[in-house]
Amino acid sequence: MLIRRYFNGGLPRLVIFDLDGTLVDSVPDLALAIDLMLEALDLPLAGQERVRCWVGNGAQMLVQRALKAMSSNEAIAFDRAFELFLHHYRDNLSCKSALYLGVNRALERCAELDIPMAVVTNKPIAFTHPLLSHLQIDGFFRDVLGGDSLSKKKPDPMPLLVLMDKYGLAPTEVLMVGDSVNDVRAARNAGCPVIAVPYGYNHGEDIKLSEPDDVVERLDLLF
């Protein structure tokens, strides 16, 4: 079992999962919301491939990247654009978003091994709970922290450290699983091992360049 390699042959006492790009392919719905926002602002549409490279630092950064890429008009108000995005994403949160191959089995296996699980994402928490519920995986997680749940978000280690403190765990007892440099940096800053998947959203860069402890093609291969 691959996961035992990082815990002296044992198991972690907590596994923290990223959400977008790790558990869920959410780009189709994010791209739709971005394009509806751009359309309302009389700007060219971005499409899924561009949006895929913009995801990872939270909703505000996603909108900022979209405006910067699709408009040279600095007079466009970010607040208006962000309001439009939130409106359209709220209405299209889980139309086409789907779990990646192997995710359900990985979560089931983790539960069978009695390993507590949490989600730490940079997605606003108002969207995180409904998405987990719609995909019917919300019951797996003891804790869910969004990008606005605390004063800092990934790559800052604060969300990971808060969970470690809550359960009285040392960093060496916790595993971070993600898809981007933000996840790797958060884990490194928190002092815990990190395993990444190669299929997610890492701004167009190979996740191996971020130097996680390991890369697995599917999450069920961890267990």
Summary of the structure (lengths in Angstrom):
residues: 223
radius of gyration: 17.4
end to end distance: 5.4
largest distance: 57.3
contacts: 765
relative contact order: 0.19
helix: 48%
strand: 12%
